[in-house]
Amino acid sequence: MQGNQPGQALISSGPSRWQHALLEPDTVALIGASGDPTKNTSRPQRFLQQCNWPGKIVPINPSRDELFGVKSYKSVLDYPDSIDQAFVMTAAAHIPLVIEQCGRKRIPVVTIYTDGYAEIGEDGLAQQEALVRLAKHWGIRLLGPNCIGLIQAHRGLALTVNAVIDTDRPVPGSYAMISQSGSMIGSLMTRGQARGIGFSTLISVGNECDLDLADMIEACASQAQTKAIGLFMETIRDARRFRQAVAHAMSLDKPVAAYLIGRSALGNQLAQSHTGALAGSGLALSSFLDDCGVVRLQSMEALIEIAPMLRPRAAQRNRSQGKSRVAVLTTTGGAAAMVMDNLGLHGIEPAYADASLQDLVEASIRSIDSTHPVPKLRAAPIIDLTLAGSAIQYAGVLAALAQWDACDAAVAVVGSSARSKPALAMHPILEHAPSFTTKPIAAFFAPQADEALALLSAKHIAGFRTPESCADAIAAIMRWRRPRQVEHAALGQASRSLLEHLSIAFQVKNQQPNEAQAYELFESLSIPCSPHQVFELSDLAQVMKDESLDQYVLKIVSHEITHKSDLGGVLLDLDRYSSWDKALEALRDRVMQHDAILATQANPTNRARSGLRQVLVQKKQKALGEVLIGYRYDAVVGPVVVLGIGGIEAALNPHVALRPAPIDMEDAFAMIAEIPGLLRYQGFRNLPKGDMKALALVFIMPEGLAHGVMAVDAVVRLRVPAKKQPR
């Protein structure tokens, strides 16, 4: 028996060591391996043998001497040589002992297939955290639990229980795929290979109790075989680490693309229940991925088919150039219209042919055949050569699009010839696609044309089976931006003191700030607020007796109630009342009715009583419109800023723009542009213009803020820090 004792210096766990042991192992122990070919636990050994993996397989089964022609051992401690990785398939009760034995054997990384941990609830989470502590003691990195394994195609390392290897062999390629849904690695592999796309590595991350998505990005980026990385994502465990991992991959000229499930409320719920992950909002996660420089897709098909388009972003357009324009070239108008229609849904505009393109086309065709007729291009959303268009004309226009400054990307659409004459139909694309060095090019085939897709894939040109996935991929590339560093603005002393005071009240009394306290904090941040004053109920009428009611708004003051209007806690039209006493009486009646309704509810913990003791009188404001601006802490990605339309339209048109904080002015103006309802305040159809710069400055909150905006409502809610997920 070998051994380190607890408390001794254990395994060196530097990144390169566990990365090599995980992705390039020479010896793998299969703990809990079975000799019954009908059992899942037999698959890793059978698959490694079927894929001719050149390394050493060490089956661990205390009741067998041999498995599938390979000597078996009772424990990893009985194997005489070193082991790089252990793949564990035993019952959960045995895993602590297995980890200890792996530690004594100095195995640097352990993958746990066994489930029944964080994904089942608190008891499973507690067991999972215990495994992490034990592994950390022994210097072991854990992948999983609830992990289906990985495939490293270049060496035939099919260390997985995914049944796909029974029917398909991994085809080596340069695209690494990391999935937070274990069974999806087989689906992604087969769908990619059907399109001629091979993979360097496919990894299931399981519950990510230790090694997580960020670690796998860095590990795949370290592989020479990997040129781009795809993510099938549900959530992010550590936003800071994820951002660093993507930046590391990009520094090695290895772009990262992602398809995020959990964007809808139901999808978010399913993602959380799948692996026990903490789930944030889909909008926040999507915006965070954009901010990190991830090429974000909206479909699994696009995640696969975009692979040839993922190249270093140095040649990509700068986002400040405005809306993206895409040229769609075709001889079959209906198919091209489908592509352009879907591009339009992503906010992408067509590149209309102009005189400069006509000149480029003429020069290009003349260089191919000086006697060939030059098509007259129309200024239309698609460049349709019609069925009369020749191969030379198609090639000439395609070559011209590569040089044309008025388009940011090109899509070559091919009709039935892609299936009937694939080699001939693909010739212009194969010949001229390499000239698209500063802009992306893609192809969409109207018929099912697998041979044509394979021809393009062999030359690393993106081909798409559906107009939806084609548009999705183009839009994702167009949306991509290089991450920028934006520094958090330092809070002034007054703001820090106020926050400290509010935090103490929250911790000691469980008391959230009321509206007046929120205004005080906003004003300390240089945000202009509508003049207001808080009154005891008995003082209101006497102090305000000489003030005209129609100039003010009356509100309840509460530490508990966030949405005061929902319970009638806001009176806007005070001129309906003959006196301040009558207005106060009406406000009191409203909130008493609300409290009476709450008193009948079965669950007293759900009651948010108004507790009317004070009121806030606020000066009415006249303005062009109302917007909602929020700053909140997302459970997954951290601080975010949110913009939406205010007033009743917030309920009727709940569209919002969101960015991870902090942001700069360019981000702020981009958020404003994303809210269609704000067009009316920017001179739309000669309507009065609002001060958009002042609105943008609210997000930045510098000293000396322009007074083109004013806060007329304010809510501050302090959060209870969430329990940190185990690492």
ZIBEL-V10502 format. One record per helix or strand. SS is the DSSP state (H for helix, E for strand). FROM is the first residue (numbers start at 1). TO is the last residue. If there is no record, write none. Layout:
# ZIBEL-V10502
ss & from & to
SS & FROM & TO
SS & FROM & TO
This chain:
# ZIBEL-V10502
ss & from & to
H & 15 & 23
E & 27 & 31
H & 40 & 50
E & 56 & 60
E & 66 & 67
E & 70 & 73
H & 76 & 78
E & 85 & 88
H & 92 & 104
E & 109 & 112
H & 118 & 120
H & 122 & 137
E & 141 & 144
E & 149 & 152
E & 157 & 160
H & 163 & 166
E & 172 & 179
H & 184 & 194
E & 199 & 204
H & 213 & 221
E & 228 & 233
H & 239 & 251
E & 256 & 260
H & 265 & 275
H & 282 & 292
E & 295 & 297
H & 300 & 309
H & 313 & 315
H & 319 & 321
E & 325 & 330
H & 333 & 345
E & 349 & 350
H & 355 & 368
E & 383 & 384
H & 391 & 403
E & 409 & 414
H & 417 & 420
H & 422 & 435
E & 440 & 445
H & 450 & 458
E & 462 & 464
H & 467 & 479
H & 493 & 509
H & 515 & 524
E & 529 & 529
E & 532 & 536
H & 540 & 543
H & 549 & 551
E & 552 & 556
H & 564 & 567
E & 570 & 571
H & 574 & 576
H & 580 & 599
H & 604 & 606
E & 614 & 619
E & 627 & 634
E & 638 & 645
H & 649 & 652
E & 656 & 660
H & 665 & 674
H & 676 & 681
E & 682 & 682
H & 684 & 686
E & 689 & 689
H & 692 & 700
E & 711 & 711
